[in-house]
Amino acid sequence: MKRVSVLGATGSVGCSTLDLVGRDPDAYRVVALTGGANVALLAEQARRHRAEIAVTAHEAALPELRDRLAGTGIATAAGAEALCDAARRPADWIMSAIVGAAGLPPGLAALEQGTTLALANKESLVAAGPLLMDTARRHGATILPVDSEHSAIFQALVGEDLGAVERIVITASGGAFRDWPLDRLAAATPQEAANHPNWDMGQRITIDSASLFNKALELIETKEFFGVAPRQVEALVHPESLVHALVGFRDGALMAHVGPHDMRHAIGYALNWPERRALPVERLDLAAIGQLTFRTPDEDRYPALRLARRVMEQGGLSGAVFNAAKEAALDAFIAGRIGFLDMARVVETVLDAMARDIDAHRPEKAVIALDTVRQADHLARERAGAAMAALP
Ligand code: NDP
């Protein structure tokens, strides 16, 4: 039996993971499940999958979690350190699906036990890519990408030599505002941004898809995970969201991964890897789909892409700063405190303001310690607060 833990079990990716695990109860034993505020769902999942332990990120929610699991024999815990302890519990496969930089410490803790980490939490690669990859190497752990684009690239590279790769293209639906006139974007609301044309995902990633901050994170993630040069990574708007990524080789071949908008494909691939087993996802009827379209993204509409390129070139701490400033700006947008277009302004202001801190941590390949990443994250959130207060 494969021992499985799911960090961020109550979220969109976490629920899809447990959907797959639950379809084959004889194949899996669930070790740890973690969640945040949704204690009712966490307790229900822990009961249904007979987890060893359920952990909430919020200490104040522990009494409720205990009450809900009373008499089941399932252990409970709460808080940031308890999340890392959950990730340290021996398991063969751990899903990292906490949203945001909060996913980094538990992800590192999981890697330290030399396990297989299925990585949906792109923010940890953006904030601390070299640290994450180095931790995996030192502990003999495996990281499998779960972001659909990165799973697609990974699949296109099976049996290939990375040295033969010329370029990697990741696709973007263009998000909720793809076809909006530019002058309407300033007034776009969080509710409008959270309405993705193709994918059903958590609120934060859906809004990040509308601004293309999600694609910006994924460009950086591609560079960090596959170790390619920034100039080899590009994004292409593909409204149908069926081609997830393409890998271009030096002989001119372009290998595309085509699949339905269903995260259970990428999650299932990582769950079954290195085998390919049947998955309960739609089979595409290409004749019915008829056509697939692509276009170059407009950087006036999506300044996040320009900022991603800057971060890829700068390396070092710039990813941690970029991600933290983006998270702070997104919080403020969701709370109605800043406008949709202000998010990119705030992130750029913070990157400018912290240029010296970022420069102090060159060269790019150096592994930066978790404490330094955390300090940069903290400072970037403070600077983002100041930048937002100064907005007109
Ligand atoms: P959701 O918002 O749906 O879920 C996030 C999960 O993280 C929930 O379990 C949530 O708990 C938990 N959580 C939130 N804040 C904290 C915290 N501070 N500490 C610990 N746990 C916390 O996110 P998604 O499932 O959409 O995304 C998860 C990750 O996967 C993200 O990094 C995202 O970018 C990535 N991803 C998601 C895809 C998708 O299709 N959704 C596709 C590709 C990548 P609770 O809900 O109980 O508060």
Residues whose N, C-alpha, C, O or C-beta is under 5 A from the ligand:
A	BS01	NDP	G8 A9 T10 G11 S12 V13 G14 T34 G35 G36 A37 N38 A57 A97 I98 V99 G100 A102 A120 N121 K122 E123 V146 D147 S148 D200 M201 G202 Q203 I205 M263
